[in-house]
């Protein structure tokens, strides 16, 4: 489905774009149930990314695992996941582009209001399996596992996703260790305190042993993307994904003040393509259709 010689443009942010357009965020599951109350806004976001040139659009299910929703007393797990897929399919169908892929987004993040209260072992694996199976049955083309942060969660999530038979794309997030400048897995300050930081290379070694189709770096600061991608390509020879975040998290909301213009973002994205041969390129939190449009304009004839 994806090769090293082709370039697929994945959409930019969905959750932060919902917030930017005035949709309130949830303290536990962020944007996961936003499309239940504001379906037209999500549909418009999908349309805007398709018009901008995206060939892959992701479902608004990043924080829609059962344990995350239940942390805020939300019990319509199936409806939230299924309706998110339906809206993405509706956007694709109305845009009349059969070649557009729908990526079912999942993550191993805990509920944002109970960051240290994450189920472990068989229970969390069952929850991941439930969401992966539901998205697959709803008709997504690939499963997009985002923000992998530790080896235990990676195995618990990626195993059930691979078992669905769908292609699995895996994205790791990186940050710098202030003490020795080493790349570490991503942790939000003050959250997930019961989980030790893991080196980025250690997590890579784990994920590279699993049967994922595409592997790469996402939700990472622009200036860390190149060193993180360099670490990935030292271990991984398959198709590579790359999409960065711009701006910063402010509790359950996103702060758009520390962002990058489309021109600056594209300059970095072209480096990911030229230097590391990234095959799936787009944007993460803080990016907008304008960033995807600028990228698409630079890649005409190269997809």
Phi and psi restraints in degrees (value plus and minus 20) as a CYANA .aco file:
   2 UNK   PHI    -145.3  -105.3
   2 UNK   PSI     117.3   157.3
   3 UNK   PHI    -145.6  -105.6
   3 UNK   PSI     144.9   184.9
   4 UNK   PHI     -85.9   -45.9
   4 UNK   PSI     -39.8     0.2
   5 UNK   PHI    -117.0   -77.0
   5 UNK   PSI     -23.5    16.5
   6 UNK   PHI    -134.5   -94.5
   6 UNK   PSI     138.9   178.9
   7 UNK   PHI    -142.4  -102.4
   7 UNK   PSI     102.7   142.7
   8 UNK   PHI    -126.9   -86.9
   8 UNK   PSI     113.6   153.6
   9 UNK   PHI    -118.7   -78.7
   9 UNK   PSI      91.6   131.6
  10 UNK   PHI    -106.7   -66.7
  10 UNK   PSI     133.6   173.6
  11 UNK   PHI     -84.6   -44.6
  11 UNK   PSI     151.5   191.5
  12 UNK   PHI    -106.5   -66.5
  12 UNK   PSI    -176.2  -136.2
  13 UNK   PHI     -82.0   -42.0
  13 UNK   PSI     123.1   163.1
  14 UNK   PHI    -125.6   -85.6
  14 UNK   PSI     -72.7   -32.7
  15 UNK   PHI     -81.1   -41.1
  15 UNK   PSI     -70.6   -30.6
  16 UNK   PHI     -89.3   -49.3
  16 UNK   PSI     -46.1    -6.1
  17 UNK   PHI     -92.5   -52.5
  17 UNK   PSI     -56.2   -16.2
  18 UNK   PHI     -79.8   -39.8
  18 UNK   PSI     -65.2   -25.2
  19 UNK   PHI     -82.1   -42.1
  19 UNK   PSI     -64.9   -24.9
  20 UNK   PHI     -80.7   -40.7
  20 UNK   PSI     -49.2    -9.2
  21 UNK   PHI    -111.2   -71.2
  21 UNK   PSI      -7.9    32.1
  22 UNK   PHI      78.5   118.5
  22 UNK   PSI     -15.0    25.0
  23 UNK   PHI    -102.7   -62.7
  23 UNK   PSI     106.3   146.3
  24 UNK   PHI     -88.4   -48.4
  24 UNK   PSI     124.4   164.4
  25 UNK   PHI    -114.8   -74.8
  25 UNK   PSI     133.3   173.3
  26 UNK   PHI    -114.7   -74.7
  26 UNK   PSI     118.1   158.1
  27 UNK   PHI     -86.2   -46.2
  27 UNK   PSI     -39.1     0.9
  28 UNK   PHI    -122.2   -82.2
  28 UNK   PSI     -68.7   -28.7
  29 UNK   PHI    -133.9   -93.9
  29 UNK   PSI      -8.0    32.0
  30 UNK   PHI      36.4    76.4
  30 UNK   PSI    -127.5   -87.5
  31 UNK   PHI    -120.8   -80.8
  31 UNK   PSI     -14.6    25.4
  32 UNK   PHI     -80.1   -40.1
  32 UNK   PSI     -52.8   -12.8
  33 UNK   PHI    -127.3   -87.3
  33 UNK   PSI      -7.8    32.2
  34 UNK   PHI     -84.4   -44.4
  34 UNK   PSI     -53.5   -13.5
  35 UNK   PHI     -95.9   -55.9
  35 UNK   PSI     -32.2     7.8
  36 UNK   PHI     -90.6   -50.6
  36 UNK   PSI     -60.3   -20.3
  37 UNK   PHI    -111.0   -71.0
  37 UNK   PSI     -44.4    -4.4
  38 UNK   PHI    -152.8  -112.8
  38 UNK   PSI      39.8    79.8
  39 UNK   PHI     -82.4   -42.4
  39 UNK   PSI     -54.8   -14.8
  40 UNK   PHI     -85.3   -45.3
  40 UNK   PSI     -55.8   -15.8
  41 UNK   PHI     -85.2   -45.2
  41 UNK   PSI     -64.8   -24.8
  42 UNK   PHI     -83.4   -43.4
  42 UNK   PSI     -61.3   -21.3
  43 UNK   PHI     -80.7   -40.7
  43 UNK   PSI     -61.6   -21.6
  44 UNK   PHI     -84.6   -44.6
  44 UNK   PSI     -56.3   -16.3
  45 UNK   PHI     -83.9   -43.9
  45 UNK   PSI     -66.6   -26.6
  46 UNK   PHI     -78.3   -38.3
  46 UNK   PSI     -65.8   -25.8
  47 UNK   PHI     -78.3   -38.3
  47 UNK   PSI     -66.5   -26.5
  48 UNK   PHI     -81.8   -41.8
  48 UNK   PSI     -58.5   -18.5
  49 UNK   PHI     -89.7   -49.7
  49 UNK   PSI     -56.4   -16.4
  50 UNK   PHI     -86.5   -46.5
  50 UNK   PSI     -63.2   -23.2
  51 UNK   PHI     -81.1   -41.1
  51 UNK   PSI     -55.9   -15.9
  52 UNK   PHI     -90.0   -50.0
  52 UNK   PSI     -36.8     3.2
  53 UNK   PHI      98.7   138.7
  53 UNK   PSI     -12.9    27.1
  54 UNK   PHI     -85.1   -45.1
  54 UNK   PSI     117.5   157.5
  55 UNK   PHI    -127.1   -87.1
  55 UNK   PSI     -23.1    16.9
  56 UNK   PHI    -157.1  -117.1
  56 UNK   PSI     107.4   147.4
  57 UNK   PHI    -139.6   -99.6
  57 UNK   PSI     121.7   161.7
  58 UNK   PHI    -125.5   -85.5
  58 UNK   PSI     125.3   165.3
  59 UNK   PHI     -96.3   -56.3
  59 UNK   PSI     134.4   174.4
  60 UNK   PHI    -104.3   -64.3
  60 UNK   PSI      40.9    80.9
  61 UNK   PHI    -147.9  -107.9
  61 UNK   PSI      -3.7    36.3
  62 UNK   PHI     -73.8   -33.8
  62 UNK   PSI     -62.1   -22.1
  63 UNK   PHI    -138.6   -98.6
  63 UNK   PSI      22.8    62.8
  64 UNK   PHI    -129.2   -89.2
  64 UNK   PSI       5.9    45.9
  65 UNK   PHI     -89.6   -49.6
  65 UNK   PSI     133.1   173.1
  66 UNK   PHI     -77.2   -37.2
  66 UNK   PSI     -64.2   -24.2
  67 UNK   PHI     -87.1   -47.1
  67 UNK   PSI     -48.1    -8.1
  68 UNK   PHI     -93.8   -53.8
  68 UNK   PSI     -65.7   -25.7
  69 UNK   PHI     -84.3   -44.3
  69 UNK   PSI     -62.7   -22.7
  70 UNK   PHI     -86.5   -46.5
  70 UNK   PSI     -41.8    -1.8
  71 UNK   PHI     -84.9   -44.9
  71 UNK   PSI     -38.0     2.0
  72 UNK   PHI    -134.8   -94.8
  72 UNK   PSI      -4.4    35.6
  73 UNK   PHI      55.1    95.1
  73 UNK   PSI      -0.1    39.9
  74 UNK   PHI    -111.6   -71.6
  74 UNK   PSI     102.5   142.5
  75 UNK   PHI    -132.6   -92.6
  75 UNK   PSI     -13.7    26.3
  76 UNK   PHI    -118.7   -78.7
  76 UNK   PSI      34.7    74.7
  77 UNK   PHI     -74.0   -34.0
  77 UNK   PSI     -70.4   -30.4
  78 UNK   PHI     -85.4   -45.4
  78 UNK   PSI     -64.0   -24.0
  79 UNK   PHI     -81.2   -41.2
  79 UNK   PSI     -62.0   -22.0
  80 UNK   PHI     -82.5   -42.5
  80 UNK   PSI     -67.2   -27.2
  81 UNK   PHI     -89.1   -49.1
  81 UNK   PSI     -64.2   -24.2
  82 UNK   PHI     -87.1   -47.1
  82 UNK   PSI     -61.3   -21.3
  83 UNK   PHI     -88.6   -48.6
  83 UNK   PSI     -51.8   -11.8
  84 UNK   PHI     -84.6   -44.6
  84 UNK   PSI     -61.6   -21.6
  85 UNK   PHI     -86.3   -46.3
  85 UNK   PSI     -61.9   -21.9
  86 UNK   PHI     -79.9   -39.9
  86 UNK   PSI     -60.4   -20.4
  87 UNK   PHI     -87.6   -47.6
  87 UNK   PSI     -59.0   -19.0
  88 UNK   PHI     -85.0   -45.0
  88 UNK   PSI     -61.7   -21.7
  89 UNK   PHI     -86.0   -46.0
  89 UNK   PSI     -58.4   -18.4
  90 UNK   PHI     -82.9   -42.9
  90 UNK   PSI     -63.7   -23.7
  91 UNK   PHI     -81.2   -41.2
  91 UNK   PSI     -64.5   -24.5
  92 UNK   PHI     -84.0   -44.0
  92 UNK   PSI     -64.1   -24.1
  93 UNK   PHI     -84.6   -44.6
  93 UNK   PSI     -60.5   -20.5
  94 UNK   PHI     -93.8   -53.8
  94 UNK   PSI     -45.5    -5.5
  95 UNK   PHI    -101.6   -61.6
  95 UNK   PSI     -31.9     8.1
  96 UNK   PHI      38.3    78.3
  96 UNK   PSI      27.0    67.0
  97 UNK   PHI    -147.7  -107.7
  97 UNK   PSI      74.3   114.3
  98 UNK   PHI     -84.3   -44.3
  98 UNK   PSI     -43.3    -3.3
  99 UNK   PHI     -98.3   -58.3
  99 UNK   PSI     -28.2    11.8
 100 UNK   PHI     -91.0   -51.0
 100 UNK   PSI     111.8   151.8
 101 UNK   PHI    -115.5   -75.5
 101 UNK   PSI     126.2   166.2
 102 UNK   PHI    -127.4   -87.4
 102 UNK   PSI     101.4   141.4
 103 UNK   PHI    -122.6   -82.6
 103 UNK   PSI     100.4   140.4
 104 UNK   PHI    -100.1   -60.1
 104 UNK   PSI      90.5   130.5
 105 UNK   PHI    -104.2   -64.2
 105 UNK   PSI     113.8   153.8
 106 UNK   PHI    -158.1  -118.1
 106 UNK   PSI     139.3   179.3
 107 UNK   PHI    -167.8  -127.8
 107 UNK   PSI     143.3   183.3
 108 UNK   PHI    -116.4   -76.4
 108 UNK   PSI      -9.4    30.6
 109 UNK   PHI     -86.1   -46.1
 109 UNK   PSI     124.9   164.9
 110 UNK   PHI    -101.5   -61.5
 110 UNK   PSI     153.7   193.7
 111 UNK   PHI     -78.7   -38.7
 111 UNK   PSI     116.6   156.6
 112 UNK   PHI     -87.3   -47.3
 112 UNK   PSI     -44.4    -4.4
 113 UNK   PHI    -111.6   -71.6
 113 UNK   PSI     -24.0    16.0
 114 UNK   PHI    -160.7  -120.7
 114 UNK   PSI      39.4    79.4
 115 UNK   PHI     -82.6   -42.6
 115 UNK   PSI     -44.5    -4.5
 116 UNK   PHI    -119.8   -79.8
 116 UNK   PSI     -13.7    26.3
 117 UNK   PHI    -131.1   -91.1
 117 UNK   PSI      53.9    93.9
 118 UNK   PHI    -133.6   -93.6
 118 UNK   PSI     107.0   147.0
 119 UNK   PHI     -77.8   -37.8
 119 UNK   PSI     129.9   169.9
 120 UNK   PHI    -143.5  -103.5
 120 UNK   PSI     152.5   192.5
 121 UNK   PHI      40.9    80.9
 121 UNK   PSI    -158.7  -118.7
 122 UNK   PHI     -83.2   -43.2
 122 UNK   PSI     -53.6   -13.6
 123 UNK   PHI     -84.1   -44.1
 123 UNK   PSI     -68.0   -28.0
 124 UNK   PHI     -89.0   -49.0
 124 UNK   PSI     -54.0   -14.0
 125 UNK   PHI     -83.5   -43.5
 125 UNK   PSI     -60.1   -20.1
 126 UNK   PHI     -84.4   -44.4
 126 UNK   PSI     -60.0   -20.0
 127 UNK   PHI     -83.5   -43.5
 127 UNK   PSI     -63.9   -23.9
 128 UNK   PHI     -82.9   -42.9
 128 UNK   PSI     -62.8   -22.8
 129 UNK   PHI     -82.5   -42.5
 129 UNK   PSI     -60.3   -20.3
 130 UNK   PHI     -81.3   -41.3
 130 UNK   PSI     -65.4   -25.4
 131 UNK   PHI     -90.4   -50.4
 131 UNK   PSI     -61.1   -21.1
 132 UNK   PHI     -80.7   -40.7
 132 UNK   PSI     -65.4   -25.4
 133 UNK   PHI     -84.2   -44.2
 133 UNK   PSI     -58.5   -18.5
 134 UNK   PHI     -86.1   -46.1
 134 UNK   PSI     -64.9   -24.9
 135 UNK   PHI     -85.1   -45.1
 135 UNK   PSI     -60.3   -20.3
 136 UNK   PHI     -83.1   -43.1
 136 UNK   PSI     -65.0   -25.0
 137 UNK   PHI     -86.2   -46.2
 137 UNK   PSI     -48.2    -8.2
 138 UNK   PHI     -95.8   -55.8
 138 UNK   PSI     -35.2     4.8
 139 UNK   PHI      89.6   129.6
 139 UNK   PSI       0.3    40.3
 140 UNK   PHI     -89.8   -49.8
 140 UNK   PSI     136.5   176.5
 141 UNK   PHI    -108.7   -68.7
 141 UNK   PSI     -53.6   -13.6
 142 UNK   PHI    -160.3  -120.3
 142 UNK   PSI     139.6   179.6
 143 UNK   PHI    -125.6   -85.6
 143 UNK   PSI     104.5   144.5
 144 UNK   PHI    -128.2   -88.2
 144 UNK   PSI      84.5   124.5
 145 UNK   PHI    -116.0   -76.0
 145 UNK   PSI      93.9   133.9
 146 UNK   PHI    -130.7   -90.7
 146 UNK   PSI     133.0   173.0
 147 UNK   PHI      38.1    78.1
 147 UNK   PSI      24.4    64.4
 148 UNK   PHI     -82.9   -42.9
 148 UNK   PSI     113.0   153.0
 149 UNK   PHI    -145.5  -105.5
 149 UNK   PSI     -37.3     2.7
 150 UNK   PHI    -175.4  -135.4
 150 UNK   PSI     136.9   176.9
 151 UNK   PHI     -85.1   -45.1
 151 UNK   PSI     -59.3   -19.3
 152 UNK   PHI     -82.1   -42.1
 152 UNK   PSI     -68.7   -28.7
 153 UNK   PHI     -85.4   -45.4
 153 UNK   PSI     -56.3   -16.3
 154 UNK   PHI     -80.8   -40.8
 154 UNK   PSI     -65.8   -25.8
 155 UNK   PHI     -85.5   -45.5
 155 UNK   PSI     -63.7   -23.7
 156 UNK   PHI     -83.1   -43.1
 156 UNK   PSI     -52.0   -12.0
 157 UNK   PHI    -108.8   -68.8
 157 UNK   PSI     -69.0   -29.0
 158 UNK   PHI     -90.1   -50.1
 158 UNK   PSI     -52.9   -12.9
 159 UNK   PHI     -77.2   -37.2
 159 UNK   PSI     -77.0   -37.0
 160 UNK   PHI     -81.1   -41.1
 160 UNK   PSI     -54.5   -14.5
 161 UNK   PHI     -85.3   -45.3
 161 UNK   PSI     -64.9   -24.9
 162 UNK   PHI     -84.1   -44.1
 162 UNK   PSI     -51.4   -11.4
 163 UNK   PHI     -86.4   -46.4
 163 UNK   PSI     -39.2     0.8
 164 UNK   PHI     -90.3   -50.3
 164 UNK   PSI     -39.2     0.8
 165 UNK   PHI      68.8   108.8
 165 UNK   PSI     -26.6    13.4
 166 UNK   PHI    -102.0   -62.0
 166 UNK   PSI     134.5   174.5
 167 UNK   PHI     -80.9   -40.9
 167 UNK   PSI     120.1   160.1
 168 UNK   PHI    -137.4   -97.4
 168 UNK   PSI     106.6   146.6
 169 UNK   PHI    -127.8   -87.8
 169 UNK   PSI     109.7   149.7
 170 UNK   PHI    -138.5   -98.5
 170 UNK   PSI     109.8   149.8
 171 UNK   PHI    -138.7   -98.7
 171 UNK   PSI     107.3   147.3
 172 UNK   PHI    -123.4   -83.4
 172 UNK   PSI     130.4   170.4
 173 UNK   PHI    -136.7   -96.7
 173 UNK   PSI     119.3   159.3
 174 UNK   PHI    -143.9  -103.9
 174 UNK   PSI     132.9   172.9
 175 UNK   PHI    -164.4  -124.4
 175 UNK   PSI     145.6   185.6
 176 UNK   PHI    -109.6   -69.6
 176 UNK   PSI     122.0   162.0
 177 UNK   PHI    -102.9   -62.9
 177 UNK   PSI     102.5   142.5
 178 UNK   PHI     -85.5   -45.5
 178 UNK   PSI     -42.0    -2.0
 179 UNK   PHI    -101.7   -61.7
 179 UNK   PSI     -61.2   -21.2
 180 UNK   PHI    -149.8  -109.8
 180 UNK   PSI     -10.9    29.1
 181 UNK   PHI      45.1    85.1
 181 UNK   PSI      -4.0    36.0
 182 UNK   PHI    -101.3   -61.3
 182 UNK   PSI     126.0   166.0
 183 UNK   PHI     -90.2   -50.2
 183 UNK   PSI     109.5   149.5
 184 UNK   PHI    -143.6  -103.6
 184 UNK   PSI     145.3   185.3
 185 UNK   PHI     -90.5   -50.5
 185 UNK   PSI     136.8   176.8
 186 UNK   PHI     -95.3   -55.3
 186 UNK   PSI     115.0   155.0
 187 UNK   PHI    -159.7  -119.7
 187 UNK   PSI     112.7   152.7
 188 UNK   PHI     -95.2   -55.2
 188 UNK   PSI     115.5   155.5
 189 UNK   PHI     -75.1   -35.1
 189 UNK   PSI     111.2   151.2
 190 UNK   PHI      61.2   101.2
 190 UNK   PSI     -17.6    22.4
 191 UNK   PHI    -143.1  -103.1
 191 UNK   PSI     137.7   177.7
 192 UNK   PHI      35.9    75.9
 192 UNK   PSI      21.1    61.1
 193 UNK   PHI     -87.0   -47.0
 193 UNK   PSI     -41.8    -1.8
 194 UNK   PHI    -104.0   -64.0
 194 UNK   PSI     -23.7    16.3
 195 UNK   PHI    -126.8   -86.8
 195 UNK   PSI     108.4   148.4
 196 UNK   PHI     -93.6   -53.6
 196 UNK   PSI     128.1   168.1
 197 UNK   PHI     -80.6   -40.6
 197 UNK   PSI     122.8   162.8
 198 UNK   PHI    -138.5   -98.5
 198 UNK   PSI     125.5   165.5
 199 UNK   PHI     -87.6   -47.6
 199 UNK   PSI     127.4   167.4
 200 UNK   PHI     -79.7   -39.7
 200 UNK   PSI     -58.9   -18.9
 201 UNK   PHI     -86.0   -46.0
 201 UNK   PSI     -57.1   -17.1
 202 UNK   PHI     -84.3   -44.3
 202 UNK   PSI     -64.1   -24.1
 203 UNK   PHI     -83.8   -43.8
 203 UNK   PSI     -60.4   -20.4
 204 UNK   PHI     -78.0   -38.0
 204 UNK   PSI     -64.6   -24.6
 205 UNK   PHI     -78.6   -38.6
 205 UNK   PSI     -57.7   -17.7
 206 UNK   PHI     -88.2   -48.2
 206 UNK   PSI     -69.5   -29.5
 207 UNK   PHI     -87.4   -47.4
 207 UNK   PSI     -53.8   -13.8
 208 UNK   PHI     -85.3   -45.3
 208 UNK   PSI     -38.6     1.4
 209 UNK   PHI    -103.1   -63.1
 209 UNK   PSI     -28.5    11.5
 210 UNK   PHI    -119.8   -79.8
 210 UNK   PSI     132.6   172.6
 211 UNK   PHI    -100.8   -60.8
 211 UNK   PSI      40.1    80.1
 212 UNK   PHI    -106.6   -66.6
 212 UNK   PSI     133.5   173.5
 213 UNK   PHI    -109.1   -69.1
 213 UNK   PSI     -60.4   -20.4
 214 UNK   PHI    -149.3  -109.3
 214 UNK   PSI     119.4   159.4
 215 UNK   PHI    -158.1  -118.1
 215 UNK   PSI     124.4   164.4
 216 UNK   PHI    -199.4  -159.4
 216 UNK   PSI    -173.0  -133.0
 217 UNK   PHI    -145.6  -105.6
 217 UNK   PSI     114.8   154.8
 218 UNK   PHI    -169.0  -129.0
 218 UNK   PSI     152.6   192.6
 219 UNK   PHI      21.6    61.6
 219 UNK   PSI      34.3    74.3
 220 UNK   PHI    -156.4  -116.4
 220 UNK   PSI     125.5   165.5
 221 UNK   PHI     -78.3   -38.3
 221 UNK   PSI     127.7   167.7
 222 UNK   PHI     -73.9   -33.9
 222 UNK   PSI     -62.9   -22.9
 223 UNK   PHI     -95.8   -55.8
 223 UNK   PSI     -28.7    11.3
 224 UNK   PHI    -120.5   -80.5
 224 UNK   PSI     -28.4    11.6
 225 UNK   PHI     -81.2   -41.2
 225 UNK   PSI     -66.8   -26.8
 226 UNK   PHI     -82.2   -42.2
 226 UNK   PSI     -70.0   -30.0
 227 UNK   PHI     -83.5   -43.5
 227 UNK   PSI     -53.9   -13.9
 228 UNK   PHI     -89.2   -49.2
 228 UNK   PSI     -62.0   -22.0
 229 UNK   PHI     -85.1   -45.1
 229 UNK   PSI     -55.0   -15.0
 230 UNK   PHI     -82.5   -42.5
 230 UNK   PSI     -59.8   -19.8
 231 UNK   PHI     -85.8   -45.8
 231 UNK   PSI     -58.5   -18.5
 232 UNK   PHI     -85.2   -45.2
 232 UNK   PSI     -69.6   -29.6
 233 UNK   PHI     -89.1   -49.1
 233 UNK   PSI     -35.7     4.3
 234 UNK   PHI     -92.0   -52.0
 234 UNK   PSI     -38.2     1.8
 235 UNK   PHI    -139.6   -99.6
 235 UNK   PSI     -37.3     2.7
 236 UNK   PHI    -148.1  -108.1
 236 UNK   PSI     107.8   147.8
 237 UNK   PHI    -128.2   -88.2
 237 UNK   PSI     -20.7    19.3
 238 UNK   PHI    -106.5   -66.5
 238 UNK   PSI    -192.7  -152.7
 239 UNK   PHI     -76.9   -36.9
 239 UNK   PSI     124.4   164.4
 240 UNK   PHI    -139.5   -99.5
 240 UNK   PSI     117.1   157.1
 241 UNK   PHI    -130.7   -90.7
 241 UNK   PSI     131.5   171.5
 242 UNK   PHI    -174.8  -134.8
 242 UNK   PSI      97.6   137.6
 243 UNK   PHI    -175.2  -135.2
 243 UNK   PSI     108.7   148.7
 244 UNK   PHI    -120.3   -80.3
 244 UNK   PSI     146.5   186.5
 245 UNK   PHI    -122.3   -82.3
 245 UNK   PSI     131.8   171.8
 246 UNK   PHI    -153.7  -113.7
 246 UNK   PSI     120.9   160.9
 247 UNK   PHI      73.3   113.3
 247 UNK   PSI    -196.0  -156.0
 248 UNK   PHI    -158.4  -118.4
 248 UNK   PSI     135.3   175.3
 249 UNK   PHI     -98.2   -58.2
 249 UNK   PSI     118.9   158.9
 250 UNK   PHI    -148.7  -108.7
 250 UNK   PSI      70.1   110.1
 251 UNK   PHI      37.8    77.8
 251 UNK   PSI    -144.1  -104.1
 252 UNK   PHI    -110.8   -70.8
 252 UNK   PSI     -19.6    20.4
 253 UNK   PHI    -126.5   -86.5
 253 UNK   PSI     151.2   191.2
 254 UNK   PHI    -135.7   -95.7
 254 UNK   PSI     115.0   155.0
 255 UNK   PHI    -116.4   -76.4
 255 UNK   PSI      97.4   137.4
 256 UNK   PHI    -112.4   -72.4
 256 UNK   PSI     -12.5    27.5
 257 UNK   PHI     -97.2   -57.2
 257 UNK   PSI     -51.2   -11.2
 258 UNK   PHI    -121.8   -81.8
 258 UNK   PSI      46.9    86.9
 259 UNK   PHI    -135.1   -95.1
 259 UNK   PSI    -195.2  -155.2
 260 UNK   PHI    -147.5  -107.5
 260 UNK   PSI     121.9   161.9
 261 UNK   PHI     -86.7   -46.7
 261 UNK   PSI     140.8   180.8
 262 UNK   PHI     -74.8   -34.8
 262 UNK   PSI     -59.5   -19.5
 263 UNK   PHI     -84.0   -44.0
 263 UNK   PSI     -64.2   -24.2
 264 UNK   PHI     -85.8   -45.8
 264 UNK   PSI     -63.5   -23.5
 265 UNK   PHI     -81.1   -41.1
 265 UNK   PSI     -65.6   -25.6
 266 UNK   PHI     -83.9   -43.9
 266 UNK   PSI     -55.7   -15.7
 267 UNK   PHI     -78.0   -38.0
 267 UNK   PSI     -62.8   -22.8
 268 UNK   PHI     -88.2   -48.2
 268 UNK   PSI     -64.2   -24.2
 269 UNK   PHI     -81.1   -41.1
 269 UNK   PSI     -58.9   -18.9
 270 UNK   PHI     -84.7   -44.7
 270 UNK   PSI     -51.8   -11.8
 271 UNK   PHI     -85.9   -45.9
 271 UNK   PSI     -59.5   -19.5
 272 UNK   PHI     -82.3   -42.3
 272 UNK   PSI     -55.2   -15.2
 273 UNK   PHI     -95.7   -55.7
 273 UNK   PSI     -67.4   -27.4
 274 UNK   PHI     -90.7   -50.7
 274 UNK   PSI     -65.4   -25.4
 275 UNK   PHI    -104.5   -64.5
 275 UNK   PSI     -50.5   -10.5
 276 UNK   PHI    -142.5  -102.5
 276 UNK   PSI     -21.1    18.9
 277 UNK   PHI      40.1    80.1
 277 UNK   PSI      22.8    62.8
 278 UNK   PHI     -80.8   -40.8
 278 UNK   PSI     116.3   156.3
 279 UNK   PHI    -122.8   -82.8
 279 UNK   PSI     -45.3    -5.3
 280 UNK   PHI    -144.4  -104.4
 280 UNK   PSI      92.8   132.8
 281 UNK   PHI    -151.3  -111.3
 281 UNK   PSI     118.3   158.3
 282 UNK   PHI    -190.7  -150.7
 282 UNK   PSI    -161.7  -121.7
 283 UNK   PHI    -156.1  -116.1
 283 UNK   PSI     136.8   176.8
 284 UNK   PHI    -136.7   -96.7
 284 UNK   PSI    -173.8  -133.8
 285 UNK   PHI     -70.0   -30.0
 285 UNK   PSI     114.1   154.1
 286 UNK   PHI      73.7   113.7
 286 UNK   PSI     -43.7    -3.7
 287 UNK   PHI     -97.5   -57.5
 287 UNK   PSI     137.6   177.6
 288 UNK   PHI    -152.4  -112.4
 288 UNK   PSI     151.8   191.8
 289 UNK   PHI     -73.3   -33.3
 289 UNK   PSI     -50.4   -10.4
 290 UNK   PHI     -81.6   -41.6
 290 UNK   PSI     -55.4   -15.4
 291 UNK   PHI     -87.9   -47.9
 291 UNK   PSI     -61.3   -21.3
 292 UNK   PHI     -88.4   -48.4
 292 UNK   PSI     -59.4   -19.4
 293 UNK   PHI     -82.8   -42.8
 293 UNK   PSI     -62.2   -22.2
 294 UNK   PHI     -84.8   -44.8
 294 UNK   PSI     -59.0   -19.0
 295 UNK   PHI     -86.6   -46.6
 295 UNK   PSI     -65.1   -25.1
 296 UNK   PHI     -79.9   -39.9
 296 UNK   PSI     -59.9   -19.9
 297 UNK   PHI     -82.5   -42.5
 297 UNK   PSI     -51.9   -11.9
 298 UNK   PHI     -98.8   -58.8
 298 UNK   PSI     -37.1     2.9
 299 UNK   PHI    -129.6   -89.6
 299 UNK   PSI      -8.0    32.0
 300 UNK   PHI     -76.5   -36.5
 300 UNK   PSI     106.8   146.8
 301 UNK   PHI      65.5   105.5
 301 UNK   PSI     -22.5    17.5
 302 UNK   PHI    -130.7   -90.7
 302 UNK   PSI     -16.8    23.2
